[in-house]
Amino acid sequence: MKTLDKIPTGKIERASQLVRTGIKVGGNYVAYYGEKMVNPKLNKDKLNENNAEDIYDGLKNLKGSALKVAQMLSMDKSIMPQQYVDKFSLSQFSVPPLSAPLVRKTFKKYLGHYPEDLFDTFTADAVNAASIGQVHKATKDGNVLAVKIQYPGVADSISSDLALVKPFAIRMFNIKGKDSDKYFKEVEDKLLEETDYILELKQSIEVSQWCQKIAHLRFPKYYEELSSEKILTMEWIDGEHLSEFAAHNEDREKGDVLGQALWDFYMYQMHHLRQVHADPHPGNFLIDKDFNLVAIDFGCIKQVPESFYVPYFELAKPEVIGNAKLFNEKLYELEILRSDDSKEEIEYFTKLFHDLLSLFTKPFHGDYFDFSDSEFFGQIAAMGEDFAKDTQLRKMNGNRGSKHFLYINRTFFGLYNLLHDLKARVDTVAYQKYIE
């Protein structure tokens, strides 16, 4: 794979790249509608494929938050055309890496030594590369290590990248008023946290200690003396990415065991620690040779305040969803309904969220759930399509919900999709034994 000697970091340079990408996408639409005139039965598969490829090609050299957005979108298979999911999912662990000279320069700047001076061996070529950093394999004192290196300038470009994206997001989600700033601030703060490897080191050690008692769950060992704000060193663990394992696994029992470990891990964090690994994509989980789930990359940890946690999980209870008065109260507590809403908006969003939550919270309605259920995921996909086509929704004020929804909903969408990939059948209350 081609390596990069430089990553655009200036606002104008990065904006120019996005503009060039936009021009390519515009050309794809012109070509599509030209063909559509000749062939009225033409569908959008080829258009989606071309757009996904051009957008990904434009973002992969920018790295950072621009590419992170593509990664986040690839996790939600229910609202993105499959062509986008397939292409954007590459951003999870397969993008052009930094060149060897740039890697050496980063080591010298942040650890004071070149990699060959710190390790017994160090692979010049990255083993994999994602949106914010890339991983190299190394050895030291008989230990095999994974060394994650952050791309230069990533943290500095986050604010300018989000400023470029903001006008499009406001139009796409019909967000109105000054309250929209809270959502963009939440994203900016979490992305900045992901560029702080000292914070990630602390979070990685803490979570691995707190959750080590969960069966069939494994964490790497971390090396503080070989880490810095832009370099993170941990134990190398051989294994397949979860999506790769799921693609060939035909043993339902193994899928169940791994899925149970994944569910227990997330429920223990959510219900006991009140914080959660909020980046559940396949590149952050490995399956080792003993069929343990290996959790890596704790750069994105979302704290869950009690004021959000309580009403959020009360809405997962059938007795609350079925009680109009209680349901309405929780919608206000979670800022889904607002004091300045019109009667039309109250009626519309109450029904919309009642339908949505009645479906999305089904895994919490009993002691067991089968995540291989294609009907459940088909209903979620169909609901996403209905929202996309709903002209009334576009007329409403899109400022809906607490800022905490952004990463908590992202977490559950990602978790559900991983469990679906594993075809896991899960005991939904088994995690409680680890709390007790």
KEMI-832719 format. One line per 4 residues: number of its first residue (from 1); their letters; for each residue x negated, z negated, y of C-alpha. Coordinates in Angstrom, 3 decimals, padded with zeros to 6 digits. Layout:
# KEMI-832719
NUM) a) X/Z/Y ~ ... .
This chain:
# KEMI-832719
1) mktl) 000.000/000.000/000.000 ~ -001.187/000.809/003.522 ~ -002.562/-002.215/005.396 ~ -002.117/-003.100/009.071 .
5) dkip) -005.005/-003.628/011.489 ~ -002.679/-004.613/014.343 ~ 000.858/-005.908/014.843 ~ 002.696/-005.098/018.108 .
9) tgki) 003.187/-008.377/019.987 ~ 004.063/-007.338/023.557 ~ 007.720/-007.163/024.608 ~ 007.463/-003.552/025.839 .
13) eras) 005.542/-002.430/022.736 ~ 008.073/-004.006/020.375 ~ 011.046/-002.746/022.390 ~ 009.634/000.788/022.279 .
17) qlvr) 009.445/000.608/018.477 ~ 013.089/-000.493/018.292 ~ 014.142/002.302/020.667 ~ 012.373/004.902/018.491 .
21) tgik) 014.185/003.498/015.476 ~ 017.506/003.741/017.341 ~ 016.869/007.396/018.130 ~ 016.259/008.127/014.424 .
25) vggn) 019.497/006.376/013.459 ~ 021.368/008.360/016.111 ~ 019.981/011.576/014.634 ~ 021.216/010.530/011.199 .
29) yvay) 024.763/010.150/012.554 ~ 024.615/013.588/014.217 ~ 023.509/015.144/010.914 ~ 026.195/013.250/008.982 .
33) ygek) 029.067/014.342/011.209 ~ 027.759/017.912/011.154 ~ 027.891/017.914/007.354 ~ 031.265/016.155/007.421 .
37) mvnp) 032.782/019.081/009.310 ~ 031.703/021.422/006.495 ~ 032.491/018.978/003.683 ~ 035.383/016.620/004.625 .
41) klnk) 035.014/014.700/001.321 ~ 031.453/013.628/002.168 ~ 031.029/009.820/001.931 ~ 028.590/007.618/003.884 .
45) dkln) 026.196/006.838/001.021 ~ 023.496/009.250/002.213 ~ 023.979/008.160/005.842 ~ 023.619/004.503/004.866 .
49) enna) 020.541/005.291/002.788 ~ 018.861/007.198/005.647 ~ 019.743/004.551/008.235 ~ 018.555/001.700/006.011 .
53) ediy) 015.234/003.452/005.400 ~ 014.650/004.254/009.090 ~ 015.598/000.750/010.257 ~ 013.410/-000.891/007.607 .
57) dglk) 010.473/001.417/008.386 ~ 010.795/000.502/012.048 ~ 010.962/-003.240/011.417 ~ 008.330/-003.638/008.702 .
61) nlkg) 005.437/-002.969/011.077 ~ 006.844/-005.349/013.696 ~ 006.978/-008.283/011.234 ~ 008.240/-011.613/012.558 .
65) salk) 011.801/-012.323/013.637 ~ 012.770/-008.632/013.706 ~ 011.996/-008.334/009.998 ~ 013.404/-011.797/009.305 .
69) vaqm) 016.816/-010.611/010.505 ~ 016.695/-007.803/007.917 ~ 015.787/-010.363/005.263 ~ 018.733/-012.571/006.233 .
73) lsmd) 021.124/-009.595/006.149 ~ 019.940/-008.581/002.673 ~ 021.090/-011.949/001.301 ~ 024.750/-011.272/002.075 .
77) ksim) 025.748/-008.608/-000.434 ~ 029.417/-008.942/000.470 ~ 029.263/-007.401/003.959 ~ 026.297/-004.993/003.815 .
81) pqqy) 026.446/-001.550/002.152 ~ 024.317/-001.608/-001.024 ~ 021.800/000.846/000.469 ~ 020.964/-001.703/003.189 .
85) vdkf) 020.792/-004.599/000.719 ~ 018.374/-002.656/-001.515 ~ 016.078/-001.634/001.342 ~ 016.190/-004.835/003.414 .
89) slsq) 015.574/-007.008/000.350 ~ 012.040/-005.566/000.290 ~ 011.348/-007.694/003.370 ~ 011.522/-010.769/001.129 .
93) fsvp) 008.190/-010.106/-000.545 ~ 007.062/-006.476/-000.183 ~ 005.996/-005.187/003.255 ~ 002.692/-003.705/004.528 .
97) plsa) 000.056/-006.493/004.531 ~ -002.660/-007.289/007.070 ~ -006.052/-005.627/006.583 ~ -008.972/-007.669/005.204 .
101) plvr) -010.824/-007.826/008.583 ~ -007.707/-009.242/010.284 ~ -007.314/-011.824/007.502 ~ -010.948/-012.959/007.930 .
105) ktfk) -010.470/-013.202/011.694 ~ -007.382/-015.411/011.197 ~ -009.308/-017.763/008.880 ~ -012.199/-018.083/011.297 .
109) kylg) -009.852/-018.900/014.170 ~ -007.646/-021.467/012.425 ~ -009.901/-023.106/009.811 ~ -013.290/-022.480/011.408 .
113) hype) -014.670/-020.613/008.381 ~ -014.258/-017.274/006.647 ~ -012.313/-017.392/003.339 ~ -015.412/-016.698/001.241 .
117) dlfd) -016.959/-019.886/002.678 ~ -013.950/-022.047/001.786 ~ -013.046/-020.767/-001.681 ~ -014.997/-019.899/-004.819 .
121) tfta) -013.068/-016.615/-004.979 ~ -010.569/-014.997/-002.600 ~ -008.682/-011.734/-003.067 ~ -009.162/-009.501/-000.031 .
125) davn) -005.825/-007.775/-000.703 ~ -002.552/-009.674/-000.325 ~ -000.595/-010.374/-003.508 ~ 002.675/-010.090/-001.576 .
129) aasi) 003.744/-009.856/002.047 ~ 007.015/-010.851/003.740 ~ 008.413/-011.191/007.252 ~ 006.292/-014.017/008.693 .
133) gqvh) 003.269/-014.259/006.401 ~ 001.452/-012.883/003.366 ~ -000.048/-014.532/000.277 ~ -003.548/-014.199/-001.184 .
137) katk) -004.846/-015.554/-004.488 ~ -007.915/-017.798/-004.482 ~ -009.808/-020.273/-006.678 ~ -011.618/-023.504/-005.855 .
141) dgnv) -013.124/-026.137/-008.172 ~ -011.332/-024.621/-011.161 ~ -007.921/-024.578/-009.453 ~ -005.992/-021.349/-008.867 .
145) lavk) -004.470/-021.305/-005.392 ~ -001.921/-019.370/-003.337 ~ -002.985/-019.038/000.309 ~ -000.298/-018.061/002.827 .
149) iqyp) -001.492/-016.542/006.100 ~ 000.788/-016.103/009.111 ~ 000.793/-012.794/010.951 ~ -000.819/-012.935/014.424 .
153) gvad) 001.571/-013.146/017.367 ~ 004.706/-013.859/015.302 ~ 005.599/-017.081/017.142 ~ 004.936/-015.527/020.554 .
157) siss) 007.328/-012.618/019.979 ~ 010.378/-014.569/018.727 ~ 011.988/-015.155/022.127 ~ 011.520/-011.560/023.275 .
161) dlal) 012.793/-010.178/019.935 ~ 015.967/-012.264/020.170 ~ 016.454/-011.191/023.793 ~ 016.430/-007.576/022.576 .
165) vkpf) 018.882/-008.315/019.748 ~ 021.256/-010.504/021.798 ~ 023.266/-007.734/023.586 ~ 023.953/-005.980/020.266 .
169) airm) 024.956/-009.231/018.543 ~ 027.326/-010.154/021.378 ~ 029.100/-006.810/021.037 ~ 029.064/-006.849/017.232 .
173) fnik) 030.621/-010.325/016.932 ~ 032.626/-010.170/020.175 ~ 030.988/-013.345/021.489 ~ 032.115/-014.312/024.986 .
177) gkds) 031.068/-016.856/027.566 ~ 028.098/-019.131/028.126 ~ 028.746/-021.023/024.857 ~ 027.150/-018.131/022.965 .
181) dkyf) 023.724/-019.433/023.989 ~ 023.981/-022.288/021.484 ~ 023.943/-019.850/018.564 ~ 020.914/-017.931/019.790 .
185) keve) 019.097/-021.184/020.570 ~ 019.750/-022.397/017.022 ~ 018.237/-019.208/015.556 ~ 015.268/-019.308/017.930 .
189) dkll) 014.515/-022.965/017.138 ~ 014.637/-022.392/013.371 ~ 012.450/-019.274/013.573 ~ 009.891/-021.166/015.663 .
193) eetd) 009.882/-023.950/013.055 ~ 009.119/-021.361/010.371 ~ 005.947/-020.372/012.248 ~ 004.666/-023.973/012.247 .
197) yile) 002.758/-024.308/008.968 ~ 001.831/-027.928/009.704 ~ 005.557/-028.732/009.749 ~ 006.087/-026.624/006.624 .
201) lkqs) 003.306/-028.518/004.822 ~ 004.981/-031.848/005.688 ~ 008.417/-030.604/004.607 ~ 007.046/-029.106/001.381 .
205) ievs) 005.398/-032.354/000.316 ~ 008.440/-034.463/001.214 ~ 011.023/-032.271/-000.532 ~ 008.889/-031.921/-003.673 .
209) qwcq) 008.523/-035.712/-003.872 ~ 012.223/-036.391/-003.242 ~ 013.500/-033.776/-005.703 ~ 010.917/-033.991/-008.499 .
213) kiah) 013.326/-035.877/-010.800 ~ 015.725/-032.900/-011.048 ~ 015.512/-031.342/-014.517 ~ 013.930/-027.877/-014.940 .
217) lrfp) 012.827/-027.844/-011.294 ~ 009.154/-027.533/-010.376 ~ 007.131/-027.514/-007.149 ~ 003.557/-026.453/-006.394 .
221) kyye) 000.894/-028.939/-005.282 ~ -000.166/-028.557/-001.631 ~ -003.701/-028.786/-000.188 ~ -003.717/-030.328/003.285 .
225) elss) -007.495/-029.919/003.764 ~ -007.180/-026.146/003.289 ~ -004.177/-025.731/005.576 ~ -003.630/-025.401/009.330 .
229) ekil) -000.936/-024.299/011.782 ~ -001.258/-020.672/010.565 ~ -002.639/-021.073/007.008 ~ -000.977/-022.906/004.105 .
233) tmew) -002.676/-023.467/000.744 ~ -000.854/-024.503/-002.422 ~ -001.127/-024.378/-006.201 ~ -000.733/-020.910/-007.680 .
237) idge) 002.108/-020.819/-010.222 ~ 002.546/-017.754/-012.401 ~ 006.107/-016.551/-012.652 ~ 008.673/-013.892/-011.866 .
241) hlse) 010.764/-013.820/-008.731 ~ 014.296/-014.935/-009.569 ~ 015.774/-011.468/-008.994 ~ 013.220/-009.856/-011.310 .
245) faah) 013.955/-012.396/-014.053 ~ 017.724/-012.030/-013.648 ~ 017.494/-008.234/-013.894 ~ 016.274/-008.351/-017.510 .
249) nedr) 017.471/-011.742/-018.784 ~ 020.099/-011.492/-021.523 ~ 020.003/-015.145/-022.600 ~ 023.020/-016.820/-020.979 .
253) ekgd) 021.773/-020.299/-021.853 ~ 018.538/-019.753/-019.914 ~ 020.579/-018.491/-016.968 ~ 022.781/-021.577/-017.200 .
257) vlgq) 019.803/-023.976/-017.271 ~ 018.141/-022.318/-014.273 ~ 021.426/-022.093/-012.405 ~ 022.120/-025.778/-013.025 .
261) alwd) 018.690/-026.688/-011.663 ~ 019.324/-024.542/-008.591 ~ 022.787/-026.028/-007.978 ~ 021.597/-029.614/-008.495 .
265) fymy) 018.656/-028.995/-006.148 ~ 020.930/-027.807/-003.355 ~ 023.670/-030.390/-003.855 ~ 021.112/-033.229/-003.982 .
269) qmhh) 019.620/-032.059/-000.694 ~ 022.986/-031.549/000.967 ~ 024.800/-034.676/-000.203 ~ 021.908/-037.156/-000.396 .
273) lrqv) 019.082/-035.980/001.863 ~ 021.417/-034.457/004.477 ~ 018.975/-031.605/004.888 ~ 018.628/-028.369/002.957 .
277) hadp) 016.265/-025.508/002.124 ~ 018.128/-022.952/004.247 ~ 016.363/-019.784/003.048 ~ 017.701/-019.232/-000.493 .
281) hpgn) 016.560/-015.676/-001.198 ~ 014.997/-014.513/-004.508 ~ 011.464/-014.384/-003.083 ~ 011.504/-018.158/-002.575 .
285) flid) 012.136/-018.978/-006.241 ~ 010.004/-018.215/-009.297 ~ 010.735/-018.610/-012.996 ~ 007.665/-019.900/-014.853 .
289) kdfn) 006.684/-019.311/-018.517 ~ 008.562/-022.452/-019.609 ~ 011.730/-021.236/-017.831 ~ 011.537/-023.798/-015.057 .
293) lvai) 012.777/-022.964/-011.574 ~ 009.884/-023.094/-009.095 ~ 010.922/-023.701/-005.463 ~ 008.521/-022.489/-002.776 .
297) dfgc) 008.485/-021.899/001.003 ~ 009.951/-024.865/002.884 ~ 009.512/-023.443/006.368 ~ 013.256/-023.318/007.017 .
301) ikqv) 014.811/-026.761/006.504 ~ 018.192/-027.364/008.122 ~ 019.141/-030.926/009.077 ~ 022.852/-031.648/008.483 .
305) pesf) 024.281/-034.178/010.977 ~ 027.000/-036.515/009.730 ~ 029.427/-035.251/012.392 ~ 029.250/-031.795/010.793 .
309) yvpy) 028.772/-032.819/007.146 ~ 031.977/-034.889/006.872 ~ 034.573/-032.366/008.136 ~ 032.697/-029.443/006.545 .
313) fela) 032.991/-030.858/003.028 ~ 036.463/-032.269/003.620 ~ 037.514/-028.632/004.125 ~ 036.266/-027.950/000.602 .
317) kpev) 038.985/-030.228/-000.825 ~ 042.231/-028.543/-001.989 ~ 044.278/-031.490/-000.692 ~ 042.929/-030.884/002.837 .
321) igna) 043.265/-027.102/002.681 ~ 046.854/-027.575/001.500 ~ 047.764/-030.041/004.268 ~ 048.471/-028.125/007.497 .
325) klfn) 047.953/-031.157/009.788 ~ 044.650/-032.264/008.210 ~ 043.416/-028.681/008.018 ~ 044.129/-028.154/011.720 .
329) ekly) 042.287/-031.374/012.648 ~ 039.159/-030.298/010.756 ~ 039.172/-026.876/012.412 ~ 038.993/-028.573/015.811 .
333) elei) 036.283/-031.010/014.652 ~ 034.157/-028.054/013.516 ~ 034.802/-026.106/016.761 ~ 036.557/-023.314/014.881 .
337) lrsd) 039.587/-023.901/017.059 ~ 038.978/-024.531/020.759 ~ 040.951/-026.339/023.458 ~ 041.089/-023.155/025.547 .
341) dske) 042.512/-021.004/022.720 ~ 045.766/-019.151/023.270 ~ 048.691/-019.669/020.891 ~ 047.893/-016.262/019.385 .
345) eiey) 044.250/-017.224/018.786 ~ 045.224/-020.548/017.183 ~ 047.632/-018.866/014.774 ~ 045.247/-016.039/013.984 .
349) ftkl) 042.107/-018.133/013.323 ~ 044.018/-020.837/011.447 ~ 045.286/-018.243/008.962 ~ 041.936/-016.440/008.806 .
353) fhdl) 039.971/-019.591/007.985 ~ 042.644/-020.860/005.609 ~ 042.341/-017.649/003.589 ~ 038.548/-017.695/003.799 .
357) lslf) 038.062/-021.339/002.812 ~ 040.684/-021.234/000.052 ~ 038.490/-018.612/-001.609 ~ 034.956/-019.613/-000.633 .
361) tkpf) 035.301/-023.288/-001.626 ~ 036.579/-022.569/-005.166 ~ 033.301/-023.741/-006.803 ~ 034.032/-027.221/-005.385 .
365) hgdy) 037.599/-027.423/-006.698 ~ 036.659/-028.561/-010.207 ~ 033.843/-029.958/-012.353 ~ 032.754/-026.528/-013.598 .
369) fdfs) 032.333/-023.031/-012.177 ~ 031.281/-019.724/-013.718 ~ 029.212/-017.794/-011.140 ~ 029.254/-014.698/-013.322 .
373) dsef) 032.933/-014.308/-012.370 ~ 033.008/-010.784/-010.915 ~ 036.586/-011.284/-009.692 ~ 035.508/-014.158/-007.412 .
377) fgqi) 032.683/-012.112/-005.856 ~ 034.916/-009.046/-005.669 ~ 037.435/-011.042/-003.643 ~ 034.684/-012.204/-001.267 .
381) aamg) 033.510/-008.604/-000.826 ~ 037.081/-007.389/-000.245 ~ 037.645/-010.101/002.361 ~ 034.427/-009.047/004.132 .
385) edfa) 035.668/-005.461/004.237 ~ 039.031/-006.591/005.630 ~ 037.281/-008.517/008.415 ~ 035.155/-005.485/009.264 .
389) kdtq) 038.278/-003.308/009.629 ~ 040.400/-005.884/011.456 ~ 041.026/-004.489/014.949 ~ 042.760/-007.703/016.062 .
393) lrkm) 039.633/-009.737/015.282 ~ 037.628/-007.606/017.734 ~ 039.989/-008.566/020.540 ~ 039.586/-012.308/019.990 .
397) ngnr) 036.913/-014.589/021.444 ~ 034.226/-014.617/018.751 ~ 032.774/-018.011/019.776 ~ 033.834/-019.794/016.607 .
401) gskh) 032.409/-022.851/014.956 ~ 029.636/-025.360/015.389 ~ 026.109/-023.979/015.682 ~ 025.386/-025.677/012.344 .
405) flyi) 027.565/-023.096/010.563 ~ 024.880/-020.422/011.060 ~ 022.365/-021.850/008.602 ~ 024.728/-023.843/006.379 .
409) nrtf) 026.921/-020.797/005.673 ~ 023.802/-018.685/005.200 ~ 022.595/-021.275/002.676 ~ 025.800/-021.166/000.627 .
413) fgly) 026.069/-017.358/000.713 ~ 022.478/-017.144/-000.532 ~ 023.003/-019.839/-003.174 ~ 026.167/-018.193/-004.523 .
417) nllh) 024.420/-014.826/-004.780 ~ 021.418/-016.295/-006.628 ~ 023.751/-018.050/-009.100 ~ 025.681/-014.806/-009.540 .
421) dlka) 022.421/-012.959/-010.290 ~ 021.650/-015.563/-012.970 ~ 025.238/-015.359/-014.323 ~ 025.103/-019.148/-014.350 .
425) rvdt) 027.834/-021.451/-015.599 ~ 027.428/-024.698/-013.667 ~ 028.538/-028.319/-013.945 ~ 029.315/-028.812/-010.266 .
429) vayq) 029.179/-032.635/-010.288 ~ 026.107/-033.163/-012.507 ~ 023.852/-033.601/-009.431 ~ 025.491/-036.972/-008.783 .
433) kyie) 023.423/-038.616/-011.538 ~ 020.280/-038.023/-009.445 ~ 021.839/-039.779/-006.453 ~ 023.071/-042.736/-008.505 .
